[in-house]
Amino acid sequence: MASTAPAASIATGNALVRYNRSRRSAFAIWWQEIDRVTLGLVLVLMAIGTVSVAAASPASARRLSTSAKHLSDLHFFAIHLRWQALGLVALFVSSTLSKDTARRLGIMVSGVMIVALMLVPFIGGEVNGARRWINLGISIQPSEFLKCGFPILLAWILSWRVRDGKIPVMQVTIGLMGLIAVLLMAQPDFGSTMLFGATWFVLILLSGLDVKRIIAAVGAGLVGITLAYFFYENGRNRIDAFLGGGSAYDQVALAERTLLNGGWLGTGFWMGTRKLSLPEAHTDYIFSVIGEEFGLWVCGVVILLYSAIMVRSIMRQVREDDLFTVLAGVGLAAQFGGQAFINILVNLQLFPSKGMTLPLVSYGGSSTVAMCTCLGLLLAITRRNPFIERERFSLSDVGDVS
């Protein structure tokens, strides 16, 4: 019996060594294949978001405090930290997936969220006149999580034509986009409808479909926007206010004045005054708070970070041969950047108010976790083995010379 104990200890020790080596090996492979530049840019944006929510939290907390319920100045900041921690977990876990697993997850999430959107009008909670959330212990906004899967699902459908050119992929994608648009407008959510529509258009444009069909799709989109203007009162009011004044215009004008109040260097952290009158300072108009307290140069840095993530993600697809990978990577990057620049343009009074958050920067629950998952899937899809890539590029260069 005495002789078996050391043997058992040795066996257990060897198993632990192999386990630790396996874990180190898996992490090393992930670290080698991941786009570390994009990951770094994402983490910098999240850090800026943390400081920005801390700056905006007092303004929103004081506006929403009542005699029955007083909110501390850092109320939203404390909650945001928890959501960011969960978002970081979602980012890193989703980035470790293989491309095939990321594709399957994106398709599955799309299906579940489309079903959830169908249920929102019946069981969803209403906030500020819009019914967009489902309460499952915590409030979940299905349209936010649909952003994780929609570009992947669309890329998968469009890639069918590589296997069989007779499959009516254009008709299928039009039907899919039409269904999502109807479900979103039922909430109503015109901003998200526009974002999904823009992502859809970018992908069908890149997929190599017939130009006539693309022109017809553009025409259908313009007709849809026109109909939305006449039959969607909230959207019409926002557009009219953007063009000719009104309460919505006053909000956007106040956001612009807040943005410019700090000049190039800003008033300093927690020294801004105009933000105290700004509605949704911690969400829709956080870019204006950044401008007031940290200066226009920081706003410029934020814009450069979004641009860098988009350009870097798209450039990773330049030498990619797989149509699905190209479309999914570009679609996720375009959707992420599109939401960011819509929000920024609203704050600059260059676009009608859309009620859309600034990705990774604004306070949010569903939006933070969903956007981190989107970017994790983007990192998973754009993972590259550097040794295989160098070998492939060197062979292609030799072929070009010959």
C-alpha atoms as one frame of an Amber mdcrd trajectory, in Angstrom:
protein
   0.000   0.000   0.000   2.856   2.340   0.813   4.331   1.931  -2.642   1.079
   2.761  -4.438   0.646   6.181  -2.814   3.746   7.753  -4.431   2.714   6.237
  -7.763  -0.757   7.751  -7.460   0.756  11.115  -6.558   3.076  10.973  -9.552
   0.179  10.084 -11.874  -1.908  12.949 -10.511   1.026  15.336 -10.891   1.578
  14.269 -14.485  -2.102  14.763 -15.253  -2.002  18.288 -13.793   1.118  19.092
 -15.820  -0.544  17.874 -19.029  -3.696  19.850 -18.179  -1.739  23.047 -17.521
   0.271  22.573 -20.717  -2.962  22.047 -22.646  -4.415  25.239 -21.204  -1.233
  27.171 -21.989  -1.193  25.699 -25.479  -4.833  26.662 -26.155  -4.197  30.207
 -24.928  -0.994  30.438 -26.991  -2.834  29.357 -30.145  -5.606  31.891 -29.463
  -3.065  34.642 -28.811  -1.182  33.836 -32.021  -4.301  33.719 -34.209  -6.338
  36.589 -32.766  -6.155  40.066 -34.260  -4.425  41.648 -31.292  -4.554  45.134
 -32.801  -8.356  45.080 -33.057  -8.625  43.558 -29.584  -6.458  46.353 -28.183
  -8.544  49.039 -29.905 -11.738  47.514 -28.517 -10.338  47.484 -24.970  -9.241
  51.121 -25.297 -12.763  52.095 -26.398 -14.244  50.235 -23.428 -11.856  52.044
 -21.091 -12.936  55.388 -22.553 -16.542  54.256 -22.095 -15.933  53.518 -18.419
 -14.607  57.027 -17.755 -17.312  58.611 -19.925 -20.177  56.898 -18.087 -18.617
  58.035 -14.807 -18.681  61.592 -16.179 -22.273  61.339 -17.462 -23.748  59.398
 -14.535 -24.411  62.418 -12.258 -26.405  64.223 -14.958 -28.716  61.263 -15.602
 -28.978  60.258 -11.937 -30.082  63.740 -10.887 -32.620  63.996 -13.716 -34.159
  60.624 -12.840 -34.087  60.992  -9.041 -37.430  61.521  -7.319 -38.521  62.304
  -3.783 -39.394  58.631  -3.374 -36.195  57.287  -4.883 -32.913  59.180  -4.796
 -30.158  57.959  -7.104 -26.523  58.537  -6.175 -24.357  60.396  -8.669 -22.485
  57.191  -9.538 -25.612  55.030  -9.811 -25.296  54.350 -13.533 -21.515  54.068
 -13.352 -21.720  51.265 -10.754 -24.217  49.311 -12.849 -22.184  49.918 -16.006
 -19.092  48.371 -14.428 -20.999  45.125 -13.839 -22.287  45.038 -17.404 -18.826
  45.778 -18.748 -17.374  42.895 -16.758 -20.004  40.588 -18.249 -19.300  42.077
 -21.674 -15.578  41.335 -21.356 -16.389  37.706 -20.549 -18.650  37.519 -23.612
 -15.937  39.144 -25.747 -13.179  36.730 -24.782 -15.338  33.586 -24.794 -16.830
  34.290 -28.241 -13.401  35.202 -29.648 -12.080  31.714 -28.791 -14.630  29.986
 -31.034 -13.656  28.390 -34.318 -15.049  29.941 -37.481 -17.522  27.081 -37.952
 -18.737  27.353 -34.363 -19.066  31.141 -34.687 -21.143  30.621 -37.835 -23.441
  28.131 -36.120 -23.790  30.380 -33.071 -24.620  33.406 -35.229 -27.307  31.499
 -37.137 -28.798  30.107 -33.915 -28.819  33.516 -32.194 -30.522  35.050 -35.241
 -33.286  32.451 -35.177 -33.893  32.813 -31.430 -33.898  36.628 -31.571 -36.279
  36.753 -34.551 -38.707  34.589 -32.557 -38.171  36.909 -29.563 -38.969  39.931
 -31.751 -42.236  38.241 -32.703 -43.089  37.937 -29.003 -42.157  41.510 -28.035
 -45.524  43.087 -29.056 -47.338  40.589 -26.821 -45.128  40.205 -23.737 -42.630
  43.055 -24.076 -42.358  45.931 -21.636 -43.018  49.498 -22.788 -40.541  52.300
 -22.110 -40.984  55.860 -23.442 -43.697  54.741 -25.856 -41.639  51.901 -27.385
 -42.070  48.187 -26.719 -38.589  46.702 -27.298 -37.690  44.730 -24.162 -38.560
  41.307 -22.787 -38.236  40.834 -19.048 -36.650  37.492 -18.129 -35.548  38.476
 -14.653 -33.450  41.087 -16.425 -34.603  43.221 -19.348 -33.317  41.932 -22.690
 -33.604  43.825 -25.963 -33.778  41.173 -28.730 -32.833  43.627 -31.484 -29.467
  44.232 -29.778 -28.571  40.533 -29.738 -29.881  40.113 -33.288 -26.993  42.370
 -34.313 -24.624  39.543 -33.323 -26.216  37.057 -35.685 -27.746  39.022 -38.551
 -24.535  39.691 -40.550 -23.453  36.064 -40.025 -26.837  34.657 -41.082 -26.921
  36.949 -44.106 -23.352  36.028 -45.088 -24.205  32.334 -44.792 -27.258  32.714
 -47.057 -25.357  34.781 -49.640 -22.547  32.203 -49.696 -25.027  29.553 -50.904
 -24.620  30.864 -54.435 -21.038  29.566 -54.466 -22.370  26.007 -54.121 -25.370
  26.432 -56.409 -25.936  29.517 -58.552 -29.600  28.623 -59.028 -30.519  29.206
 -55.386 -32.591  32.457 -55.179 -30.410  34.036 -52.492 -31.543  37.566 -53.362
 -35.190  36.698 -52.791 -34.361  34.902 -49.543 -32.378  37.856 -48.175 -35.106
  40.314 -49.213 -37.666  38.196 -47.376 -35.423  38.022 -44.301 -34.785  41.765
 -44.294 -38.472  42.481 -44.852 -39.485  40.287 -41.906 -36.969  41.949 -39.578
 -38.021  45.421 -40.745 -41.698  44.675 -40.036 -40.894  43.289 -36.571 -38.685
  46.271 -35.683 -41.168  48.862 -36.943 -43.889  47.205 -34.849 -41.988  48.232
 -31.689 -41.373  50.885 -33.225 -37.600  51.134 -33.840 -36.849  53.030 -37.032
 -33.171  53.546 -36.145 -32.402  49.831 -35.849 -34.389  49.151 -39.013 -32.172
  51.594 -40.884 -29.018  50.030 -39.417 -30.021  46.473 -40.351 -31.068  47.688
 -43.802 -27.709  49.384 -44.352 -25.853  46.225 -43.280 -28.005  44.157 -45.648
 -27.246  46.534 -48.529 -23.477  46.451 -47.896 -23.440  42.648 -47.964 -25.547
  42.197 -51.092 -23.335  44.795 -52.776 -20.203  42.812 -51.868 -21.689  39.416
 -52.703 -21.392  39.923 -56.465 -25.114  39.808 -57.217 -26.488  41.234 -60.451
 -26.382  45.059 -60.562 -29.986  45.283 -61.750 -31.139  43.359 -58.704 -29.140
  45.633 -56.427 -30.682  48.739 -58.034 -34.125  47.209 -57.543 -33.266  46.542
 -53.905 -32.191  50.174 -53.438 -35.472  51.310 -54.986 -37.415  49.070 -52.625
 -35.479  50.503 -49.685 -36.305  54.077 -50.712 -39.964  53.152 -51.037 -39.826
  51.622 -47.554 -38.287  54.784 -46.081 -40.943  56.922 -47.790 -43.739  54.747
 -46.419 -42.176  54.878 -42.968 -42.149  58.671 -43.134 -45.871  58.838 -43.877
 -47.060  56.036 -41.601 -44.542  56.082 -38.707 -45.424  59.178 -36.692 -42.414
  59.168 -34.359 -39.965  58.885 -37.262 -41.773  61.621 -39.181 -41.671  63.905
 -36.138 -37.938  63.346 -35.708 -37.221  64.061 -39.375 -39.474  67.131 -39.388
 -37.838  68.362 -36.199 -34.383  67.825 -37.713 -35.377  69.888 -40.742 -37.561
  72.510 -39.135 -37.339  72.611 -35.353 -39.362  71.184 -32.475 -38.727  69.431
 -29.163 -36.621  66.673 -30.733 -34.605  69.348 -32.543 -34.107  71.164 -29.236
 -32.595  68.008 -27.731 -30.156  67.570 -30.614 -29.285  71.284 -30.585 -28.605
  71.041 -26.847 -26.379  68.026 -27.479 -24.368  70.012 -30.015 -23.980  72.952
 -27.643 -22.887  70.595 -24.874 -20.345  68.998 -27.197 -18.796  72.331 -28.093
 -18.968  73.841 -24.612 -15.618  72.451 -23.504 -13.634  73.585 -26.521 -10.548
  71.617 -27.544  -9.343  70.786 -24.014 -12.654  70.346 -22.160 -13.934  71.695
 -18.860 -12.431  68.838 -16.849 -13.852  65.698 -15.271 -17.208  66.375 -13.551
 -16.843  70.088 -14.347 -19.347  70.184 -17.216 -22.559  72.136 -16.674 -24.548
  71.800 -19.885 -24.654  68.007 -19.519 -26.960  68.485 -16.496 -29.756  69.570
 -18.857 -29.042  66.885 -21.441 -31.573  64.019 -21.681 -30.068  60.508 -21.825
 -26.593  61.912 -21.142 -25.266  58.448 -20.244 -26.626  56.716 -23.360 -27.681
  58.519 -26.559 -25.728  61.731 -25.944 -22.618  60.496 -24.170 -20.456  61.704
 -27.078 -21.514  65.266 -26.206 -20.499  64.705 -22.576 -17.086  63.521 -23.772
 -16.723  66.724 -25.793 -17.695  68.991 -22.919 -15.586  67.424 -20.174 -12.589
  65.985 -22.054 -12.428  68.196 -25.130 -12.889  67.903 -28.858  -9.506  66.234
 -29.266 -10.769  63.223 -27.287 -13.849  63.130 -29.537 -11.436  62.976 -32.464
  -9.587  60.075 -30.816 -12.892  58.203 -30.358 -13.747  58.675 -34.040 -10.280
  57.457 -35.042 -10.689  54.349 -32.864 -13.988  53.418 -34.511 -12.512  54.057
 -37.943  -9.419  51.990 -37.130 -11.487  49.004 -35.982 -13.573  49.111 -39.170
 -10.604  49.516 -41.521  -8.515  46.906 -39.727 -11.351  44.348 -39.783 -12.070
  44.931 -43.458  -8.388  44.785 -44.431  -8.122  41.388 -42.741 -10.471  40.118
 -45.467  -8.448  41.364 -48.448  -6.690  38.039 -49.139  -9.484  35.837 -47.842
 -10.847  33.326 -50.378 -13.943  32.159 -48.492 -17.011  34.255 -49.408 -18.754
  33.600 -46.088 -15.748  34.806 -44.081 -15.437  37.987 -46.146 -19.127  38.850
 -45.905 -19.471  37.993 -42.213 -16.345  39.930 -41.229 -17.242  43.004 -43.277
 -20.882  42.838 -42.173 -20.062  42.771 -38.454 -17.527  45.601 -38.860 -19.901
  47.717 -40.972 -22.770  47.271 -38.526 -20.549  48.204 -35.570 -19.142  51.278
 -37.320 -22.526  52.262 -38.752 -24.134  52.428 -35.319 -21.206  54.436 -33.959
 -21.256  57.036 -36.706 -25.059  57.406 -36.641 -24.807  58.234 -32.943 -21.937
  60.673 -33.520 -23.749  62.405 -36.397 -26.835  62.857 -34.196 -24.677  64.512
 -31.526 -23.199  66.787 -34.197 -26.729  67.757 -35.336 -26.055  66.207 -38.754
 -28.623  63.393 -38.502 -32.142  63.045 -37.036 -32.293  61.687 -33.483 -32.439
  57.880 -33.509 -32.229  56.772 -29.863 -29.127  54.724 -30.675 -26.251  54.189
 -28.236 -22.549  54.673 -28.902 -21.115  51.109 -29.036 -18.782  50.128 -26.168
 -18.935  53.670 -24.770 -22.563  54.328 -23.762 -24.121  52.893 -20.635 -26.085
  49.748 -21.371 -27.023  46.249 -20.367 -28.165  44.305 -23.427 -26.327  46.690
 -25.735 -22.974  46.284 -23.925 -23.071  42.482 -23.736 -24.454  42.141 -27.258
 -21.860  44.460 -28.805 -19.015  42.686 -27.006 -20.358  39.375 -28.312 -20.525
  40.834 -31.840 -16.907  41.922 -31.673 -15.878  38.591 -30.156 -17.488  36.814
 -33.121 -15.728  39.245 -35.455 -12.397  38.364 -33.832 -13.235  34.651 -34.089
 -14.103  34.878 -37.775 -10.980  36.899 -38.584  -8.592  34.594 -36.676  -5.579
  33.621 -38.779  -2.738  31.166 -38.264   0.311  33.432 -38.819   2.575  30.588
 -39.988   0.075  29.330 -42.575  -0.617  32.906 -43.685   3.083  33.656 -44.223
   3.509  30.426 -46.174   0.445  31.120 -48.294   1.441  34.702 -49.055   4.997
  33.690 -49.934   3.693  31.046 -52.350   1.308  33.510 -53.943   4.128  36.016
 -54.330   6.249  33.352 -56.061   3.325  32.584 -58.341   2.961  36.251 -59.228
   6.645  36.523 -60.093   6.561  33.418 -62.241
